[in-house]
Amino acid sequence: MKRKVMVLAMALFLAFAVAGPIDAQGGKISVWIGWSQLLPAYQEAAADFQAERGIEVEVLAFPLREFERKLAVSVPAGEAPDIFVTSEYIIPQYIEGGYISLPPSDVSEFVNKSFDSRTLELNTIAGDIYGVPQIGIARILYWNKDHFAEAGLPDAPPQNWDQLLEYARELTVYDDKGEPVRTGISLRKFGDGSGVTEKFQIFLASAGGEILEQTADGKWRAAYNDEAGRESLKLYIDLIHKYKTDSFDTKQDSEAFALGHTSMFIREFWPIPYFKETAPDLKYGTALIPGKYEGNSGTVYSTESAFVPKSSKNADIAWEFIMFFNDDKYIKKMFEEIGWPAPRIDIDFSDVFEREPAYAIATVRPEGYRYSTYPPIGAADEIWTRLGERLEAAFRNASLVDNPEGIDKVLEDAAKETNEILKEHGLY
């Protein structure tokens, strides 16, 4: 694994300019993040930290995929920042390569007592937790209340897939050629392969399925080439091609929802402050993901944690800043103003829910609701990315309408590739 990361670093070094590490001795530490929305919270904490400690904290944000490429170059080369924040499916390759520091005992104690068991389990790699979780992200459904009223639908979100399909058809507005000009639902259909897989995984989870399954010997295998996977892919094909409730040619995602160009979509919590700023008159609700069958549903849950690489010359200060940032002040700012909740069990967020009721769905945990996660293995990102490329091609393939054999072939071919990747990593 270490050799693989080093090879990738050499290949990318000339293609991407990487900001060098900030001199620890010069009274500065550096932080890299892959989500520009988080900058206000980190910059406020950095300013307060400098005022109290006299140490400058430079926070740099990059587009997510560029950020991941920069890590692939800088971490193995010993040129990483003092702190970086990334996902549980990105970090295993760097831990396996020996590039990441374990936190001091007081930080480990804080982590073990301050976060829920799901987050701790997800971030435990080879028996240790290397970072401090900053964000715990569960995906939810957004629905436009005015559109529902116009279509004569109940003032409530769909409770199962049959209702989701029915409502999407009722909500879609077509032109005289039968093409949608306002979609009933906006699905994630393209862009950033691993993200495509993640959104598919949400429906897969709500049908009782998983991308990967761990076997009795601790290894892994593709698990989505089953009934849940077939039903999930069929749902996409029906929504896009059979009933034309979604389109590749209309506005997509949160922008489409804010502009009233779609009636439902699935995302994290960050659209809530985005809508408050860009569409203050938008009337919408938030809801759990509807399951294939009512009362049997789920979603995807993932985390972002702060890590300190072994190359940091200011590790003590880096851990100090990480703990400084975990003060209630910045954690609540990150949630309420930016829409990125921390999975903390030692902070009362009731005041946030009172001021912004749309966040309250975060507290709803019905019995049996499933949380599908990324396994903390080094091959996860490659698997999700490659599967996403295949799914994107499938979503564009109208010949899959009422074609169970074609759907089976898409998933079987993808599963073979997934298992080959696992074999290459010694994980199959």
N, C-alpha and C positions, 0 to 999 in steps of 0.2 A: 504493500500500500504506500509506504513512504517513497519507494522508487516511482510509483505511478504519479504521485503528487509532484515530485521533482521534475519528471518529464513534462508534465503539463505546465509547470512554471517556466521551464526553458522555452517551451513552444510559444508561450504567451508574452514573454518578457519584452520582446521587441515591438509587439503589437499594442501594448497598453502602457501608457505612462503611469507610473505608480508614485504617489507622493511618498517620499522617504520618511523614516521615523523621526519624530521630534526628539531633539537631544534632551534626555532626562536631566542632564546636568544644567541645562539652560533654563530651568524653572518652568518647563512646559510638559504636558502630556497630551497625547492625541487620542481621539475617539473616532472610529468609522462606523457609520450606520448605512443600511441599504433602504431606508424609508425616509424620504425627505420630510414627510408629515411630522416626524418625531423631532425635527430640529428645534422648534420653540421650547419644548420641555428640556431638552439637553442643553440648549444655550442658556436658559435661565439658571439651571443648576450649575453650569460652568461659570457663569458670572458670579453667582453667590459663593461658589467654592474659591474662586480667585480672591474675592473680597475677604473671605475668612482665613484662607491659608496662604495667600500671596503666590499661588501657583496657577499659571495659565492653563486652561484646558481648551484645546482646539478641536472642534467638532466638525467633521466633514461628512456630508451625505452624498451618496451616489445613486443613480438608478440601480434597481436591485440586481439585474443581471451583470451590469458593469462592476458593481460592488463584489459580487461573487467571483468574477474573473480577477479582480484586483487581489482578493484574498488568495486565490490560487497561485498568483505570482509572488506576493509579498511574504506570506507566512512561511513557506519552505525556504525562502531566501534570507530569512532573518530580518526582513525589512518591514514587518508588520507594525501597525500602530500599537500603542500601549493597551488599548481596549478596542474590541470590536463586538458588535451585536449581530448574532446570526441564529439560524434555526437548528433544531435538533437533527434535521436530516442533512445539514451541511457540515456540522462540526465533527462527526465521527472520523472522517478521513484525516483530519489534522490531529485528533487525539491519537489515532492509530499510528500516525507518523511521528509522534513524540514531540509535537510542537506547542502543546498547550499546558499551562501551569495549573496545578490544583490550587484551590483557594486556601487561605489561611484557616485555621481551626475556628476562629470566631465567625468568619464568613460562612463556613460550612454549617455551623450551628444555627445561624440566622436562616439559611436556606431551609434546613430541615424542619424548623418550627414555623416558618412563615408562609409556606406554599402548600397547596392541596396535594393529595396523594397522586392524582393523575399526572400532575406536572412533574412531581419528583420522579415517578416511575419513567416518564417519557425522557427525562434528562439524565437518567442513570446509565452510564456506559462502563462496562466491565467493573461494575460495583461502585463506581465513584461518580459524583456530580462535579463537573469542572467549572460550570458557570453559575451566574445568578440570574434566574428567570426574570425577565422584564415584562413580558407580554404573554397572555394566554388567549388565543384567538379561536372562538367558535363561530361558524358561519350561520347566518340567519336569512329568513325570507323577508323581503320588503314588498308591500302591496299598496297600490294607489287607491285610496278610499273614494275619491271622486269618480274614478273610472268604474269601480265596482258599483257605485250607486247608479251611474249612467246606464250600465249594462243590466240593471235590475238584479244584481247579485246580492247575497247577504252581506251585512257589514261585518264580515269575519273572513279570515284567510282560508284557503283550502286545507282540508284535514287529511286528505289522502291523494294518491296519484290520479284516481278517476276524477276527483274534483279539480285537481290542478289542470288536467287536460280539458275538462269541460269549461272551467273558468277562463283558461287561456283562449279557447275558441270564441267564447262570448265577448271577451275583452278586445280581441283583435279587430282593427278597422281596415277594410280592404278597399283598394281602388277598383275602377270599373273592369280591370283585367284580372281581378282576383288576387292581386299581390298586396301584402300588408304594408300599410303606410303608418300604422301605429300597432306595434306588436303586443300580444297578450303577455308574453314573457320574453326576457332577454337572457339567453343562456351563454355561458362562456364557450365559444366555438373555435377560437384561434388566438395565437399570440402567446409567447413564453410557454413552451411545451409543458413544463411541470405544472404551471398554473391551470392549463386545460385539464390535465389529469386530476388535479386537486378538486376542481369543480365537478367533474364526473364522479369522483370518489364520494362527494356529498350525496348524490343520488344513490350510488352503490351502497353507502352506509344506511340510507333510509329504506333500502330493500333488504338489509341484513347481510350485505357482502363486504369484502375487503379487497384491497389491491394485492396484499401479500398475506400469507398464512405461515405462522411458525410451526414447524414440525416437532415431533417428540424429542428429537436429538438436538434441538436448538437451532436447526437450519431453517431455510425459508423456501417457499415456492410461490409461483403465481396463483392467485386465488380468484381472480375476476372472470375467468372463463367458466362461469357457472350460471345457474338460473338468475341470480341477482344481477350479474354482469349483462346477460342477454336482455333482461327486462330494462335495465338502465339504458343500454344503447338503443333499444327499441323506442324508449320514451323520447330520447333526443331525436331520432329519425322521424317519429310521428309528429312531434311538435314543430320540427323544422320543415319537413317535406310533405308529409301526408296531409296535415291540416294548416300548414303555413302560418303558424302562430308566432314564429320567429323568422328572422331573415338575416342574411349576410350583408344586405344592402341598406339597412337602416342604422340609425345610431345605436350604440351598444352600451350596456352596463350602466354605471351610476349616472353618466351624462344623459343617457337616454331617459332614465327615470326622472331625473331632475327637470328635464324639459318636457315631460309628459309624453314622450315618444314610445314608452313601454309601460306596462301596468304592473309587472312583477319582475323581480330579479333577486339573485342570491349574492350576498357579500358578507364581509366582516362588519364591525361596528363603525369604521371610520366614515362611511357615507353620512352618518347622522349629523356631525358638525359641518360636513360639506353641504348638505341640504340646507342647514340653518343659515349658512352664508350665501349660497347661490340661489336657493329657491325657498325663501322664508314662508311663502304662502302654500307650499306643497302640503297636502293632507295625506298622510300615509300611516301605515301601521307596520310593526315588526312582529315576526312570528317564528316559531320553530319550523324546521323543514318538514313538510308533510311527508309521511311515510307511504310506501306502496299500499300498506293497509293501515287504516286508522288505529292509533294506539301503538304502532310498531314502527318507530322512526329513528333517525339519527342524523349526525352531521360530522364534519371534520373538525378536529381540534388540534392546534399546533402551537408552538411556543417560539419565542425569541429570547435568547439569553446573552448576557454580557460575559465575555471571556478575556483573559489576559494571556498573551502568548509568552513562551519562555524567552523570546528575544527582547522583551521589554526591559529596559534598564531602570525603569521606575515602577516595578511591580507593586511595591508597598503603597505608593501614592495612587496607582491605578485602582487597587482594591479599595483604598480609602474613598476615592471618588465614586466608585460603584455603589458603596454603601451610602455615601452622601446622597446620591441620586435616588436611592430607595426610600427617602423620607416621604411621608404622606403627601407633602405639598406637591412634589413633582409627579408622584404616582397618580394623584387625583387630577392634576392638570393634564397628564397624558391621556387619561380616560375621558374626562368630561369635555375638554376642549379639542382633543385630537381623535378620540374614538378608539384608543388602543388600551384595553383593560389589562391590568396586572392580576394574575391568579392568586392574589394574597388572601389568606384566611385570617390575618391579624389586622385588617383595616376595614372600617365600617364605611361602605359606599352608599348608605341610605340617603345621604344628602344629595349625592350625584343623581340617584334615581328619582328623587323628588323634583329636582330642577329639570331633568330631561327624562320623561317617562319612557321614551323609546328605548332607552338602555335597559329598562327593567326586565326585558326578556332574558337578559343574562342570568337572572336569578331563578328562572324556571327550569326545573330539573325533574321532569316526570319520571316515574319508575319505568325502567326498561329503555329509556332514551339512550341510544348508543353514540359513543364518541370514537370515531375512526381516527387513527393517528398515523404519523410517519414513523416507521420503525427506526431506531437510532443505529443504523448501519451505514457504512460508507458507500454502498451501492445505491442508496435510495434516490438520490438526485438524478443519477443517470437513468434509473428505471422509470421514474416519473416523467422525465423529459422525453425519453424515447417512446413511451406509451402515449404521451401527449401528441407527438407527431402523427402516430397512427390514428388516434382518435380524431384529430383534426381532419385528416383525409376522409375518415368514415363519415363524419358529420356533413361533408360536402357531397356524399354519394347518395343521390336520390334513388338509385337502384336497390337500396337496402329496404325500401318501403315494402312491408308485407313479405319480407325475404328472410325467414329465420335461418336458412342455410348460409346466406351471405353474412349475416350477423355472427353466426357461429364461427365462420372462417376468419373474420376480422379478429375476434377475440382469441381464437386458437393460435393464429399466427403471431399475435402480439405476446401471448403467454409463452410461446416457445422462445421469443427473443428475451423476455424478462428472465426466464429460467437460465438462458445462456449467460446473461449478465451476472446472475447469482453464482453460476459455476465459475466464471472468470475471477470472482472475488472469494471463492472458496466458501460460499454461503448457501449453496444449494444442497 
